[in-house]
Amino acid sequence: MGGVNVLPVAKHQDETRTAYDGVVELYASMFANRLETQPFARNMIGTFAELVRGTGNSRVADVGCGPGHLTAMLHDLELDAFGLDLSPGMVDHARRAHPALKFDEARMEELPVEDGALGGVLAHYSMIHTPPGELPALLAEQARVLAPGGLLLVSFFGTDAPEPVRFDHKVTPAYSWPADRFAELLAGAGFATFARLLHDPASERGFLDAHLLARLR
């Protein structure tokens, strides 16, 4: 079955990697300090960190870490955090910006992490470019690397539409999701969603910001 999906996944991820490699410095300048003006997202990450510390396993992957700013935030919140990203340009920037932390290049469907090793995974707008049919495989991979009871915080663009909506993101095409549908996918991967936050960021696109906090059963 894996052979059926390898080429489409590889093509999609290659396009995403190339797109982000081309905007590294601009992206970092726009987003490295953005949470200072986003109290909802900032506090959800703080809640995630507190709950992960409570599991007794503070090792956390920032999956799709970009320039590494949230990996650094997780470290400041007393977690053993490391960053993974598809884009070698982003990984290089993160290593230069945060030399004390660990960053590696990785595809989200093949995380270089052993089974059940992590207390938490942060996926902050890092799955928005994934076509809907490929998303269950990514969530299954995040479940694989989490210990039982581990936490996943996933953030994405929300929509009131009944189905995911493809749109022209400024970097590369992306999807917004109904929160209930995304929670159903999490359940299918073995997660129990126990907190959600939807809010209007006054985006020019009209999407909601959505954050789902889930625990691996």
Short mmCIF file of the C-alpha atoms (twelve columns), coordinates in Angstrom:
data_MODEL
# 
_entry.id   MODEL 
# 
loop_
_atom_site.group_PDB 
_atom_site.id 
_atom_site.type_symbol 
_atom_site.label_atom_id 
_atom_site.label_alt_id 
_atom_site.label_comp_id 
_atom_site.label_asym_id 
_atom_site.label_seq_id 
_atom_site.Cartn_x 
_atom_site.Cartn_y 
_atom_site.Cartn_z 
_atom_site.pdbx_PDB_model_num 
ATOM 1   C CA . MET A 1   0.000   0.000  0.000  1 
ATOM 2   C CA . GLY A 2   2.893   2.343  0.758  1 
ATOM 3   C CA . GLY A 3   4.047   2.129  -2.850 1 
ATOM 4   C CA . VAL A 4   0.808   3.676  -4.057 1 
ATOM 5   C CA . ASN A 5   1.369   6.912  -2.144 1 
ATOM 6   C CA . VAL A 6   5.131   7.406  -2.286 1 
ATOM 7   C CA . LEU A 7   5.322   9.370  -5.540 1 
ATOM 8   C CA . PRO A 8   2.437   11.816 -4.885 1 
ATOM 9   C CA . VAL A 9   3.691   12.450 -1.344 1 
ATOM 10  C CA . ALA A 10  7.254   12.950 -2.553 1 
ATOM 11  C CA . LYS A 11  6.134   15.360 -5.289 1 
ATOM 12  C CA . HIS A 12  3.999   17.417 -2.913 1 
ATOM 13  C CA . GLN A 13  6.726   17.570 -0.263 1 
ATOM 14  C CA . ASP A 14  9.429   18.434 -2.791 1 
ATOM 15  C CA . GLU A 15  7.333   21.379 -3.974 1 
ATOM 16  C CA . THR A 16  6.737   22.550 -0.402 1 
ATOM 17  C CA . ARG A 17  10.425  22.246 0.491  1 
ATOM 18  C CA . THR A 18  11.477  24.248 -2.568 1 
ATOM 19  C CA . ALA A 19  8.896   26.946 -1.838 1 
ATOM 20  C CA . TYR A 20  10.034  27.415 1.771  1 
ATOM 21  C CA . ASP A 21  13.716  27.281 0.877  1 
ATOM 22  C CA . GLY A 22  13.042  30.330 -1.296 1 
ATOM 23  C CA . VAL A 23  11.599  32.499 1.488  1 
ATOM 24  C CA . VAL A 24  13.693  31.595 4.546  1 
ATOM 25  C CA . GLU A 25  14.891  35.044 5.566  1 
ATOM 26  C CA . LEU A 26  11.595  36.777 4.767  1 
ATOM 27  C CA . TYR A 27  9.602   34.127 6.623  1 
ATOM 28  C CA . ALA A 28  11.878  34.302 9.652  1 
ATOM 29  C CA . SER A 29  11.635  38.091 9.777  1 
ATOM 30  C CA . MET A 30  7.833   37.918 9.652  1 
ATOM 31  C CA . PHE A 31  7.190   35.082 12.112 1 
ATOM 32  C CA . ALA A 32  10.100  34.763 14.556 1 
ATOM 33  C CA . ASN A 33  8.472   37.157 17.047 1 
ATOM 34  C CA . ARG A 34  4.855   36.847 15.916 1 
ATOM 35  C CA . LEU A 35  3.561   35.087 19.037 1 
ATOM 36  C CA . GLU A 36  4.248   38.272 20.978 1 
ATOM 37  C CA . THR A 37  1.051   39.578 19.363 1 
ATOM 38  C CA . GLN A 38  -0.841  36.260 19.437 1 
ATOM 39  C CA . PRO A 39  -1.901  35.633 23.052 1 
ATOM 40  C CA . PHE A 40  -4.258  32.756 22.236 1 
ATOM 41  C CA . ALA A 41  -1.632  30.688 20.434 1 
ATOM 42  C CA . ARG A 42  1.021   31.615 22.987 1 
ATOM 43  C CA . ASN A 43  -1.121  30.460 25.886 1 
ATOM 44  C CA . MET A 44  -2.132  27.226 24.164 1 
ATOM 45  C CA . ILE A 45  1.562   26.425 23.748 1 
ATOM 46  C CA . GLY A 46  2.121   27.266 27.410 1 
ATOM 47  C CA . THR A 47  -0.701  24.928 28.441 1 
ATOM 48  C CA . PHE A 48  0.715   22.200 26.190 1 
ATOM 49  C CA . ALA A 49  4.149   22.607 27.807 1 
ATOM 50  C CA . GLU A 50  2.732   22.426 31.328 1 
ATOM 51  C CA . LEU A 51  0.802   19.257 30.542 1 
ATOM 52  C CA . VAL A 52  3.808   17.635 28.879 1 
ATOM 53  C CA . ARG A 53  5.949   18.361 31.936 1 
ATOM 54  C CA . GLY A 54  3.236   16.655 33.977 1 
ATOM 55  C CA . THR A 55  3.696   13.411 32.034 1 
ATOM 56  C CA . GLY A 56  7.242   13.070 33.335 1 
ATOM 57  C CA . ASN A 57  8.611   12.914 29.772 1 
ATOM 58  C CA . SER A 58  9.785   16.360 28.706 1 
ATOM 59  C CA . ARG A 59  11.189  15.353 25.310 1 
ATOM 60  C CA . VAL A 60  9.259   17.212 22.602 1 
ATOM 61  C CA . ALA A 61  9.500   17.515 18.816 1 
ATOM 62  C CA . ASP A 62  8.587   20.780 17.098 1 
ATOM 63  C CA . VAL A 63  7.516   19.238 13.793 1 
ATOM 64  C CA . GLY A 64  7.728   21.723 10.942 1 
ATOM 65  C CA . CYS A 65  9.825   24.030 13.101 1 
ATOM 66  C CA . GLY A 66  10.630  26.593 10.407 1 
ATOM 67  C CA . PRO A 67  13.159  29.146 11.734 1 
ATOM 68  C CA . GLY A 68  13.127  27.514 15.171 1 
ATOM 69  C CA . HIS A 69  11.419  30.219 17.230 1 
ATOM 70  C CA . LEU A 70  8.853   27.865 18.766 1 
ATOM 71  C CA . THR A 71  11.488  25.230 19.501 1 
ATOM 72  C CA . ALA A 72  13.276  27.913 21.498 1 
ATOM 73  C CA . MET A 73  10.021  28.832 23.245 1 
ATOM 74  C CA . LEU A 74  9.466   25.203 24.236 1 
ATOM 75  C CA . HIS A 75  13.019  25.066 25.575 1 
ATOM 76  C CA . ASP A 76  12.348  28.196 27.626 1 
ATOM 77  C CA . LEU A 77  9.257   26.421 28.998 1 
ATOM 78  C CA . GLU A 78  11.558  23.743 30.457 1 
ATOM 79  C CA . LEU A 79  11.083  21.098 27.787 1 
ATOM 80  C CA . ASP A 80  13.775  19.042 26.089 1 
ATOM 81  C CA . ALA A 81  12.765  20.353 22.688 1 
ATOM 82  C CA . PHE A 82  14.231  19.754 19.244 1 
ATOM 83  C CA . GLY A 83  13.085  20.903 15.810 1 
ATOM 84  C CA . LEU A 84  12.429  19.044 12.566 1 
ATOM 85  C CA . ASP A 85  11.651  20.593 9.200  1 
ATOM 86  C CA . LEU A 86  11.365  19.567 5.571  1 
ATOM 87  C CA . SER A 87  13.276  22.638 4.370  1 
ATOM 88  C CA . PRO A 88  17.088  22.508 4.662  1 
ATOM 89  C CA . GLY A 89  17.125  26.294 4.411  1 
ATOM 90  C CA . MET A 90  14.863  26.601 7.441  1 
ATOM 91  C CA . VAL A 91  16.940  24.065 9.375  1 
ATOM 92  C CA . ASP A 92  20.127  25.985 8.584  1 
ATOM 93  C CA . HIS A 93  18.536  29.251 9.751  1 
ATOM 94  C CA . ALA A 94  17.251  27.632 12.957 1 
ATOM 95  C CA . ARG A 95  20.695  26.226 13.760 1 
ATOM 96  C CA . ARG A 96  22.277  29.651 13.307 1 
ATOM 97  C CA . ALA A 97  19.575  31.460 15.287 1 
ATOM 98  C CA . HIS A 98  19.505  28.929 18.147 1 
ATOM 99  C CA . PRO A 99  22.918  27.206 18.238 1 
ATOM 100 C CA . ALA A 100 22.295  25.545 21.613 1 
ATOM 101 C CA . LEU A 101 19.302  23.584 20.277 1 
ATOM 102 C CA . LYS A 102 19.079  20.595 17.957 1 
ATOM 103 C CA . PHE A 103 17.493  20.868 14.509 1 
ATOM 104 C CA . ASP A 104 17.343  18.283 11.733 1 
ATOM 105 C CA . GLU A 105 15.868  17.935 8.265  1 
ATOM 106 C CA . ALA A 106 13.001  15.424 8.128  1 
ATOM 107 C CA . ARG A 107 9.804   14.547 6.318  1 
ATOM 108 C CA . MET A 108 6.709   14.477 8.484  1 
ATOM 109 C CA . GLU A 109 5.712   10.983 7.365  1 
ATOM 110 C CA . GLU A 110 9.168   9.638  8.333  1 
ATOM 111 C CA . LEU A 111 10.224  11.265 11.593 1 
ATOM 112 C CA . PRO A 112 13.742  10.285 12.761 1 
ATOM 113 C CA . VAL A 113 12.447  9.412  16.230 1 
ATOM 114 C CA . GLU A 114 12.134  6.036  17.903 1 
ATOM 115 C CA . ASP A 115 8.729   4.552  18.756 1 
ATOM 116 C CA . GLY A 116 7.075   5.937  21.889 1 
ATOM 117 C CA . ALA A 117 9.972   8.239  22.733 1 
ATOM 118 C CA . LEU A 118 8.295   11.619 23.134 1 
ATOM 119 C CA . GLY A 119 6.141   13.301 25.737 1 
ATOM 120 C CA . GLY A 120 4.828   15.797 23.216 1 
ATOM 121 C CA . VAL A 121 4.642   16.889 19.582 1 
ATOM 122 C CA . LEU A 122 3.965   20.450 18.474 1 
ATOM 123 C CA . ALA A 123 2.616   20.841 14.933 1 
ATOM 124 C CA . HIS A 124 2.105   24.586 14.595 1 
ATOM 125 C CA . TYR A 125 0.573   25.244 11.149 1 
ATOM 126 C CA . SER A 126 2.979   22.624 9.791  1 
ATOM 127 C CA . MET A 127 0.365   20.341 8.223  1 
ATOM 128 C CA . ILE A 128 -1.583  23.037 6.372  1 
ATOM 129 C CA . HIS A 129 0.032   22.193 3.025  1 
ATOM 130 C CA . THR A 130 -0.743  18.477 3.291  1 
ATOM 131 C CA . PRO A 131 -3.509  17.274 0.930  1 
ATOM 132 C CA . PRO A 132 -6.437  15.856 2.960  1 
ATOM 133 C CA . GLY A 133 -5.891  12.305 1.758  1 
ATOM 134 C CA . GLU A 134 -2.315  12.280 3.090  1 
ATOM 135 C CA . LEU A 135 -3.074  13.738 6.521  1 
ATOM 136 C CA . PRO A 136 -4.004  10.454 8.295  1 
ATOM 137 C CA . ALA A 137 -0.537  9.059  7.556  1 
ATOM 138 C CA . LEU A 138 1.123   12.104 9.135  1 
ATOM 139 C CA . LEU A 139 -1.046  11.860 12.243 1 
ATOM 140 C CA . ALA A 140 -0.274  8.142  12.522 1 
ATOM 141 C CA . GLU A 141 3.433   8.949  12.415 1 
ATOM 142 C CA . GLN A 142 3.031   11.493 15.215 1 
ATOM 143 C CA . ALA A 143 1.161   8.879  17.244 1 
ATOM 144 C CA . ARG A 144 4.008   6.421  16.630 1 
ATOM 145 C CA . VAL A 145 6.666   8.651  18.185 1 
ATOM 146 C CA . LEU A 146 4.580   9.591  21.252 1 
ATOM 147 C CA . ALA A 147 4.540   7.625  24.481 1 
ATOM 148 C CA . PRO A 148 1.078   6.553  25.706 1 
ATOM 149 C CA . GLY A 149 -0.516  9.602  27.269 1 
ATOM 150 C CA . GLY A 150 1.726   11.914 25.218 1 
ATOM 151 C CA . LEU A 151 0.370   15.261 24.033 1 
ATOM 152 C CA . LEU A 152 -0.121  16.669 20.538 1 
ATOM 153 C CA . LEU A 153 -0.899  20.328 19.925 1 
ATOM 154 C CA . VAL A 154 -1.867  20.965 16.324 1 
ATOM 155 C CA . SER A 155 -2.692  24.412 14.951 1 
ATOM 156 C CA . PHE A 156 -4.197  25.123 11.547 1 
ATOM 157 C CA . PHE A 157 -6.514  27.413 9.610  1 
ATOM 158 C CA . GLY A 158 -10.120 26.679 10.518 1 
ATOM 159 C CA . THR A 159 -13.202 26.990 8.356  1 
ATOM 160 C CA . ASP A 160 -16.948 26.817 8.872  1 
ATOM 161 C CA . ALA A 161 -17.264 24.906 5.595  1 
ATOM 162 C CA . PRO A 162 -18.196 21.214 5.940  1 
ATOM 163 C CA . GLU A 163 -15.075 20.035 4.072  1 
ATOM 164 C CA . PRO A 164 -11.435 21.143 3.855  1 
ATOM 165 C CA . VAL A 165 -10.935 24.192 1.638  1 
ATOM 166 C CA . ARG A 166 -7.868  24.553 -0.594 1 
ATOM 167 C CA . PHE A 167 -6.550  28.097 -0.907 1 
ATOM 168 C CA . ASP A 168 -3.573  29.990 -2.316 1 
ATOM 169 C CA . HIS A 169 -1.218  30.417 0.622  1 
ATOM 170 C CA . LYS A 170 1.487   33.059 0.114  1 
ATOM 171 C CA . VAL A 171 4.206   30.375 0.019  1 
ATOM 172 C CA . THR A 172 2.520   27.306 -1.495 1 
ATOM 173 C CA . PRO A 173 -1.094  25.997 -1.687 1 
ATOM 174 C CA . ALA A 174 -2.665  25.108 1.663  1 
ATOM 175 C CA . TYR A 175 -5.890  23.819 3.229  1 
ATOM 176 C CA . SER A 176 -8.201  25.068 5.938  1 
ATOM 177 C CA . TRP A 177 -10.115 22.480 7.976  1 
ATOM 178 C CA . PRO A 178 -13.386 22.216 9.894  1 
ATOM 179 C CA . ALA A 179 -12.296 21.613 13.492 1 
ATOM 180 C CA . ASP A 180 -14.694 18.703 13.924 1 
ATOM 181 C CA . ARG A 181 -13.334 16.942 10.853 1 
ATOM 182 C CA . PHE A 182 -9.770  17.394 12.037 1 
ATOM 183 C CA . ALA A 183 -10.708 16.035 15.464 1 
ATOM 184 C CA . GLU A 184 -12.190 12.972 13.738 1 
ATOM 185 C CA . LEU A 185 -8.868  12.361 11.990 1 
ATOM 186 C CA . LEU A 186 -7.083  12.655 15.323 1 
ATOM 187 C CA . ALA A 187 -9.444  10.074 16.817 1 
ATOM 188 C CA . GLY A 188 -8.715  7.740  13.920 1 
ATOM 189 C CA . ALA A 189 -4.988  8.007  14.706 1 
ATOM 190 C CA . GLY A 190 -5.547  7.080  18.346 1 
ATOM 191 C CA . PHE A 191 -5.833  10.540 19.893 1 
ATOM 192 C CA . ALA A 192 -8.482  11.910 22.239 1 
ATOM 193 C CA . THR A 193 -8.997  15.644 21.686 1 
ATOM 194 C CA . PHE A 194 -9.726  17.245 25.045 1 
ATOM 195 C CA . ALA A 195 -9.324  20.976 24.348 1 
ATOM 196 C CA . ARG A 196 -9.898  23.213 21.360 1 
ATOM 197 C CA . LEU A 197 -9.612  26.917 20.723 1 
ATOM 198 C CA . LEU A 198 -11.076 28.657 17.695 1 
ATOM 199 C CA . HIS A 199 -10.713 32.385 17.292 1 
ATOM 200 C CA . ASP A 200 -10.883 35.045 14.631 1 
ATOM 201 C CA . PRO A 201 -7.465  36.591 13.948 1 
ATOM 202 C CA . ALA A 202 -9.013  39.216 11.648 1 
ATOM 203 C CA . SER A 203 -7.287  37.492 8.766  1 
ATOM 204 C CA . GLU A 204 -7.717  38.928 5.304  1 
ATOM 205 C CA . ARG A 205 -8.561  35.393 4.174  1 
ATOM 206 C CA . GLY A 206 -11.444 35.147 6.642  1 
ATOM 207 C CA . PHE A 207 -10.206 31.909 8.233  1 
ATOM 208 C CA . LEU A 208 -10.266 31.110 11.915 1 
ATOM 209 C CA . ASP A 209 -7.170  30.157 13.854 1 
ATOM 210 C CA . ALA A 210 -7.736  26.657 15.225 1 
ATOM 211 C CA . HIS A 211 -5.813  24.834 17.953 1 
ATOM 212 C CA . LEU A 212 -6.576  21.260 19.036 1 
ATOM 213 C CA . LEU A 213 -4.914  19.688 22.065 1 
ATOM 214 C CA . ALA A 214 -5.043  15.895 22.119 1 
ATOM 215 C CA . ARG A 215 -3.691  13.015 24.165 1 
ATOM 216 C CA . LEU A 216 -2.559  9.667  22.776 1 
ATOM 217 C CA . ARG A 217 -4.784  6.950  24.162 1 
# 
